[in-house]
Amino acid sequence: MNDYNAAEGLDFFGDSRESKGKREVILSLYSAMISIGQEIRKSVERVTVWGSGIVLLAVGWIARADQDTIDETQRFALSGCVLVFAIAQIAFIRSLWGRYRQIMVCVRRINELQGGHQPGVFLHERALFPKAWLDFGTDRWREAVFRNAYLSIGVVTAIGVVLIWVLAP
């Protein structure tokens, strides 16, 4: 059940000097991985909010500007720019997803090493962590911040392109 246990060289709960040293390293690594994961999530949120805001502000400015009428070629160019910007955002967020998954694999492995998924280690007849957390870093794990980012970028892009064609002078 546990791929990372004492049989592989670490008596996590032992009192030996070596066990205590390894435990300190693992706990430091765990804290760092959690912190990096949170920073990645914050980056996804910032990219989504700022990118969406930039698109909406630009489209709003185009729609309200006292300019000559925007012809069809310019509308296609503006729509293309909005789409390229959205694709760049999504590509950046996808790269963050890959990094986030790798970090969550490490977090899951440390949780397993600590016995957090095994009933009775921390709580009487129950595991400390929910079973769903065994999916951290796997294809089955769905992190809401990434899903919400893709949805938000898609909706804002669609609204932006529609507004370019409907509201522009």
MITORGU-264287 format. One line per 4 residues: number of its first residue (from 1); their letters; for each residue y, x, z of N, C-alpha, C, CB. Coordinates in steps of 0.1 Angstrom, whole numbers, plus 5000, padded with zeros to 4 digits. Last residue first. Glycine has a CB too. Example, Ala and Ser with C-alpha at 12.3 -4.5 7.8 and 13.67 -1.06 7.14 Angstrom:
// MITORGU-264287
2	sa	4978 5128 5071 4989 5137 5071 5000 5129 5079 4994 5141 5057 ~ 4943 5132 5078 4955 5123 5078 4967 5132 5078 4955 5113 5090
//
This chain:
// MITORGU-264287
169	palv	5509 4832 4667 5519 4825 4658 5515 4826 4643 5533 4830 4660 ~ 5479 4824 4685 5487 4834 4678 5496 4827 4668 5479 4846 4672 ~ 5460 4805 4693 5474 4805 4699 5484 4815 4692 5473 4809 4713 ~ 5436 4807 4678 5443 4794 4681 5457 4795 4684 5435 4787 4692
165	wilv	5428 4833 4675 5428 4825 4663 5435 4811 4665 5414 4822 4659 ~ 5431 4843 4701 5437 4850 4690 5438 4841 4677 5429 4863 4686 ~ 5414 4826 4715 5429 4825 4716 5436 4832 4705 5433 4831 4730 ~ 5389 4835 4706 5394 4821 4703 5409 4820 4704 5387 4811 4713
161	vgia	5390 4860 4718 5389 4859 4703 5393 4845 4699 5374 4861 4698 ~ 5391 4854 4745 5401 4862 4739 5401 4860 4724 5399 4876 4742 ~ 5368 4839 4750 5381 4833 4752 5392 4840 4744 5384 4831 4767 ~ 5349 4860 4745 5349 4848 4737 5363 4840 4738 5338 4838 4741
157	tvvg	5357 4878 4765 5357 4882 4751 5358 4870 4742 5345 4891 4748 ~ 5351 4863 4788 5365 4867 4785 5367 4871 4771 5369 4878 4795 ~ 5323 4860 4785 5332 4848 4785 5346 4852 4782 5332 4841 4799 ~ 5315 4887 4786 5312 4878 4775 5321 4866 4774 5297 4873 4776
153	isly	5324 4895 4811 5329 4901 4799 5326 4893 4787 5322 4915 4798 ~ 5309 4877 4828 5323 4877 4828 5329 4883 4815 5329 4884 4840 ~ 5282 4886 4822 5286 4872 4819 5302 4871 4818 5281 4862 4831 ~ 5283 4912 4830 5279 4909 4816 5284 4895 4813 5264 4910 4814
149	anrf	5289 4908 4858 5298 4916 4849 5295 4912 4835 5296 4931 4852 ~ 5267 4894 4867 5280 4887 4867 5290 4894 4858 5285 4886 4881 ~ 5247 4914 4865 5246 4901 4857 5259 4894 4856 5235 4892 4864 ~ 5258 4932 4883 5256 4936 4869 5255 4923 4860 5244 4945 4867
145	vaer	5257 4918 4907 5270 4923 4903 5269 4927 4888 5274 4935 4911 ~ 5230 4911 4912 5239 4901 4907 5252 4907 4902 5242 4892 4919 ~ 5202 4928 4901 5214 4929 4909 5225 4920 4904 5218 4945 4909 ~ 5169 4923 4900 5181 4918 4894 5193 4919 4904 5180 4903 4889
141	wrdt	5138 4939 4895 5150 4937 4904 5162 4933 4896 5153 4951 4911 ~ 5119 4944 4877 5119 4930 4882 5132 4928 4891 5107 4928 4891 ~ 5120 4970 4870 5125 4960 4860 5126 4946 4866 5115 4960 4848 ~ 5131 4986 4901 5121 4982 4891 5127 4973 4881 5108 4976 4897
137	gfdl	5149 4990 4921 5148 5000 4911 5138 4997 4900 5145 5013 4917 ~ 5133 4970 4944 5144 4978 4942 5141 4989 4931 5149 4985 4955 ~ 5110 4955 4951 5114 4956 4937 5126 4964 4934 5116 4942 4932 ~ 5109 4953 4977 5099 4962 4971 5102 4964 4956 5085 4957 4974
133	wakp	5125 4933 4984 5131 4946 4984 5121 4957 4979 5136 4950 4997 ~ 5109 4911 4987 5117 4912 4974 5123 4926 4973 5129 4902 4974 ~ 5100 4911 5013 5091 4916 5002 5099 4918 4989 5080 4906 4999 ~ 5125 4923 5036 5119 4913 5028 5110 4919 5017 5129 4903 5023
129	flar	5119 4946 5063 5126 4943 5050 5118 4932 5043 5127 4955 5041 ~ 5101 4947 5085 5116 4947 5087 5123 4942 5075 5120 4961 5091 ~ 5073 4925 5087 5080 4936 5081 5095 4935 5084 5077 4937 5065 ~ 5056 4914 5116 5065 4911 5105 5070 4924 5100 5076 4901 5108
125	ehlf	5043 4918 5141 5036 4911 5130 5045 4908 5118 5030 4899 5136 ~ 5073 4927 5155 5059 4923 5158 5054 4914 5147 5059 4915 5172 ~ 5089 4953 5137 5089 4939 5143 5075 4935 5145 5097 4929 5133 ~ 5082 4979 5129 5095 4977 5136 5095 4963 5143 5107 4977 5126
121	vgpq	5055 4977 5122 5061 4990 5124 5074 4988 5132 5064 4997 5111 ~ 5046 4951 5116 5043 4957 5129 5049 4970 5132 5028 4958 5130 ~ 5043 4953 5081 5043 4945 5093 5039 4953 5105 5034 4932 5091 ~ 5062 4975 5061 5049 4973 5067 5050 4964 5080 5042 4986 5071
117	hggq	5086 4982 5052 5079 4971 5045 5066 4967 5051 5077 4974 5030 ~ 5094 5003 5067 5102 4991 5067 5095 4979 5061 5115 4993 5061 ~ 5084 5029 5068 5075 5018 5072 5082 5004 5073 5069 5021 5086 ~ 5097 5050 5058 5100 5046 5072 5091 5035 5077 5115 5042 5073
113	leni	5087 5049 5032 5084 5060 5041 5086 5057 5055 5092 5073 5037 ~ 5100 5026 5023 5085 5026 5024 5081 5037 5033 5079 5028 5010 ~ 5126 5035 5023 5123 5023 5031 5107 5023 5033 5127 5010 5024 ~ 5124 5055 5004 5127 5059 5018 5123 5047 5027 5141 5063 5020
109	rrvc	5118 5040 4982 5108 5049 4986 5111 5054 5001 5108 5062 4977 ~ 5143 5026 4980 5130 5018 4982 5119 5028 4988 5125 5012 4969 ~ 5160 5047 4975 5162 5039 4987 5149 5031 4990 5173 5028 4985 ~ 5150 5055 4950 5150 5064 4961 5151 5057 4974 5162 5075 4960
105	vmiq	5156 5032 4935 5142 5037 4936 5141 5046 4948 5137 5045 4923 ~ 5183 5032 4936 5176 5022 4944 5161 5025 4945 5178 5008 4937 ~ 5189 5053 4919 5193 5054 4933 5185 5044 4941 5208 5052 4935 ~ 5181 5042 4895 5175 5054 4900 5177 5056 4915 5180 5066 4892
101	ryrg	5198 5020 4893 5183 5018 4894 5177 5030 4900 5177 5014 4880 ~ 5223 5033 4890 5220 5024 4901 5205 5022 4904 5227 5011 4900 ~ 5219 5045 4864 5221 5053 4876 5218 5045 4889 5236 5058 4877 ~ 5217 5021 4849 5207 5031 4849 5207 5040 4861 5207 5040 4836
97	wlsr	5242 5009 4854 5230 5002 4858 5218 5012 4859 5226 4991 4848 ~ 5260 5027 4842 5260 5026 4857 5247 5019 4862 5272 5018 4861 ~ 5253 5021 4816 5250 5034 4821 5251 5034 4836 5260 5044 4815 ~ 5262 4994 4815 5247 4997 4813 5244 5011 4818 5244 4996 4798
93	ifai	5289 4999 4817 5282 4992 4828 5267 4994 4827 5286 4977 4828 ~ 5294 5011 4792 5297 5018 4805 5289 5012 4816 5312 5018 4807 ~ 5287 4990 4775 5279 5002 4775 5282 5011 4787 5284 5010 4762 ~ 5306 4970 4783 5292 4968 4785 5283 4981 4785 5286 4958 4774
89	qaia	5329 4983 4774 5327 4980 4788 5313 4978 4791 5335 4967 4791 ~ 5324 4985 4746 5326 4997 4754 5324 4994 4769 5340 5003 4751 ~ 5323 4958 4740 5311 4965 4738 5312 4979 4746 5309 4968 4723 ~ 5350 4951 4745 5340 4945 4753 5326 4953 4752 5337 4930 4748
85	fvlv	5362 4967 4725 5366 4969 4739 5355 4963 4748 5379 4963 4743 ~ 5352 4954 4703 5349 4968 4705 5352 4972 4720 5357 4977 4696 ~ 5364 4928 4706 5349 4930 4706 5345 4944 4709 5343 4926 4692 ~ 5391 4934 4704 5386 4928 4716 5371 4930 4717 5390 4913 4716
81	cgsl	5391 4945 4677 5395 4953 4689 5390 4948 4702 5410 4955 4689 ~ 5384 4922 4663 5375 4934 4663 5378 4943 4674 5376 4941 4650 ~ 5406 4907 4667 5393 4902 4672 5383 4913 4673 5388 4891 4663 ~ 5425 4923 4653 5426 4920 4668 5413 4915 4674 5438 4910 4670
77	afrq	5414 4920 4627 5416 4933 4634 5417 4932 4649 5428 4941 4628 ~ 5416 4893 4623 5403 4899 4623 5404 4913 4630 5398 4901 4608 ~ 5444 4891 4625 5436 4883 4634 5422 4889 4635 5435 4868 4630 ~ 5452 4906 4602 5455 4910 4616 5447 4903 4627 5470 4908 4618
73	tedi	5442 4889 4583 5437 4903 4584 5440 4908 4597 5443 4912 4573 ~ 5457 4866 4586 5443 4865 4589 5437 4879 4590 5436 4858 4577 ~ 5489 4874 4603 5480 4869 4592 5466 4870 4595 5484 4877 4579 ~ 5512 4862 4625 5500 4871 4624 5491 4865 4613 5493 4873 4637
69	tdqd	5546 4858 4619 5533 4852 4620 5522 4862 4617 5532 4841 4609 ~ 5566 4881 4637 5563 4874 4625 5549 4868 4627 5564 4883 4612 ~ 5572 4874 4672 5569 4883 4661 5567 4874 4648 5556 4891 4663 ~ 5575 4870 4702 5583 4866 4691 5582 4876 4679 5598 4864 4695
65	arai	5544 4864 4719 5554 4873 4714 5562 4867 4702 5548 4886 4709 ~ 5523 4849 4728 5536 4845 4732 5547 4853 4726 5537 4845 4747 ~ 5500 4861 4718 5502 4846 4716 5516 4842 4718 5493 4838 4724 ~ 5502 4887 4727 5502 4884 4713 5505 4870 4710 5488 4888 4707
61	wgva	5500 4882 4755 5512 4888 4749 5513 4885 4734 5512 4903 4752 ~ 5474 4872 4756 5485 4864 4760 5498 4869 4755 5486 4863 4775 ~ 5460 4894 4748 5459 4882 4740 5471 4873 4743 5445 4875 4742 ~ 5466 4912 4769 5469 4915 4756 5469 4903 4747 5459 4925 4750
57	llvi	5456 4897 4792 5470 4901 4791 5474 4904 4776 5474 4912 4800 ~ 5429 4897 4785 5436 4884 4786 5451 4887 4786 5433 4877 4800 ~ 5422 4924 4785 5420 4916 4773 5429 4903 4774 5405 4912 4772 ~ 5429 4932 4811 5436 4938 4800 5435 4929 4787 5430 4952 4797
53	gsgw	5411 4916 4826 5426 4914 4827 5433 4920 4816 5431 4921 4840 ~ 5387 4928 4819 5390 4913 4816 5405 4911 4816 5382 4904 4825 ~ 5391 4953 4829 5388 4951 4815 5392 4937 4811 5374 4955 4811 ~ 5394 4948 4857 5405 4954 4849 5403 4952 4834 5405 4969 4852
49	vtvr	5369 4936 4862 5382 4929 4865 5393 4935 4857 5385 4930 4880 ~ 5350 4955 4853 5349 4941 4849 5363 4934 4851 5339 4933 4856 ~ 5357 4978 4867 5357 4978 4853 5357 4964 4847 5344 4985 4847 ~ 5353 4969 4894 5366 4973 4889 5367 4973 4874 5369 4987 4894
45	evsk	5325 4963 4894 5335 4953 4897 5349 4956 4892 5336 4950 4912 ~ 5315 4989 4889 5312 4978 4880 5322 4966 4882 5298 4972 4882 ~ 5324 5002 4912 5329 5006 4899 5327 4995 4888 5322 5019 4894 ~ 5309 4989 4932 5324 4988 4932 5330 4992 4918 5331 4996 4943
41	rieq	5284 4999 4925 5287 4984 4924 5302 4982 4924 5281 4977 4936 ~ 5288 5026 4930 5285 5022 4917 5288 5007 4915 5270 5024 4913 ~ 5292 5025 4958 5303 5030 4949 5300 5026 4934 5304 5045 4950 ~ 5267 5017 4966 5278 5008 4968 5290 5012 4960 5283 5008 4983
37	gisi	5252 5039 4959 5249 5026 4953 5260 5016 4955 5236 5020 4960 ~ 5263 5058 4976 5265 5060 4961 5262 5046 4954 5255 5071 4956 ~ 5254 5048 5001 5268 5049 4998 5271 5050 4983 5274 5061 5005 ~ 5226 5050 4998 5232 5036 5000 5247 5037 4996 5230 5032 5015
33	masy	5224 5078 4996 5220 5069 4985 5226 5055 4986 5205 5068 4984 ~ 5234 5086 5021 5241 5090 5009 5237 5081 4997 5238 5105 5005 ~ 5214 5075 5038 5228 5071 5039 5236 5074 5026 5234 5078 5051 ~ 5192 5090 5028 5192 5075 5027 5206 5070 5028 5184 5069 5039
29	lsli	5198 5116 5034 5197 5112 5020 5198 5097 5019 5183 5117 5015 ~ 5197 5113 5062 5210 5117 5056 5209 5113 5041 5212 5132 5057 ~ 5170 5107 5065 5180 5097 5069 5194 5100 5064 5181 5097 5085 ~ 5158 5131 5055 5155 5118 5049 5166 5107 5052 5141 5112 5053
25	verk	5168 5150 5074 5171 5151 5059 5169 5137 5052 5162 5162 5053 ~ 5156 5140 5097 5171 5141 5096 5175 5142 5081 5176 5153 5104 ~ 5129 5143 5091 5134 5129 5093 5149 5129 5092 5130 5124 5107 ~ 5127 5170 5090 5125 5163 5077 5131 5149 5079 5110 5162 5074
21	gkse	5131 5176 5117 5140 5181 5106 5139 5174 5094 5137 5196 5104 ~ 5110 5162 5129 5124 5158 5132 5134 5164 5122 5128 5164 5146 ~ 5088 5176 5118 5090 5162 5116 5104 5157 5118 5080 5154 5124 ~ 5093 5202 5129 5093 5200 5115 5095 5185 5111 5079 5205 5109
17	rsdg	5090 5197 5156 5103 5202 5151 5104 5199 5136 5104 5217 5155 ~ 5072 5166 5163 5073 5180 5161 5086 5184 5155 5062 5184 5151 ~ 5069 5139 5167 5078 5146 5176 5080 5161 5173 5075 5144 5190 ~ 5067 5115 5140 5062 5125 5148 5073 5132 5156 5055 5136 5140
13	ffdl	5073 5096 5121 5076 5092 5134 5071 5103 5144 5069 5080 5137 ~ 5066 5109 5097 5080 5104 5099 5083 5101 5113 5083 5092 5090 ~ 5050 5133 5086 5048 5124 5098 5062 5120 5102 5040 5132 5110 ~ 5044 5141 5055 5056 5139 5064 5051 5129 5074 5068 5133 5056
9	geaa	5023 5145 5037 5030 5157 5043 5041 5154 5052 5034 5165 5032 ~ 5009 5123 5028 5015 5132 5018 5024 5143 5024 5023 5123 5008 ~ 5001 5110 5050 4991 5117 5043 4997 5126 5032 4981 5107 5036 ~ 5024 5095 5058 5021 5108 5064 5010 5116 5057 5017 5105 5079
5	nydn	5035 5082 5026 5031 5081 5040 5028 5095 5045 5019 5072 5042 ~ 5042 5066 5000 5048 5077 5006 5046 5077 5021 5064 5077 5003 ~ 5030 5042 4992 5028 5054 4984 5033 5067 4990 5035 5052 4970 ~ 5013 5018 5009 5025 5027 5010 5022 5040 5002 5028 5030 5024
1	m	4988 5008 5000 5000 5000 5000 5013 5009 5000 5000 4991 5012
//
